[in-house]
């Protein structure tokens, strides 16, 4: 939670396009924490997240919803159309941020060894 990527005002919105084979059932996990003291109160950082063109987080207020300096993970199950597009949109206040993105397959049964998720 000590590093983040944030989208400053102006320019294009922060976006990732990640290749994942068509038809692969996956879970997209977003790791988020507001740690900036300039946005530590409710309503000071509010943003949206779209996943493959669908709004999955609308008016997310990390300090207001989760608490300032508290990490959270939001997960979404989808089936890949060949590319996973994650778009962070500026909302009513300040800039969107993300601490980490994880994509895992939902059709792989853990076998007790590391590496089963390496295919994604």
Buried (B, 14 or more C-beta within 10 A) or exposed (E): EEEBEBBEEEEEEBEBEBEBEEEBBBEBBBBBBBBBEEBBEBEBBBBBBBBBEEEBBEBBBBBBBBBBBBBBEBEBEBEBEEEBBBBBBBBEBBBBBBBBBBBBBEEEEEEEEEEBEEEB
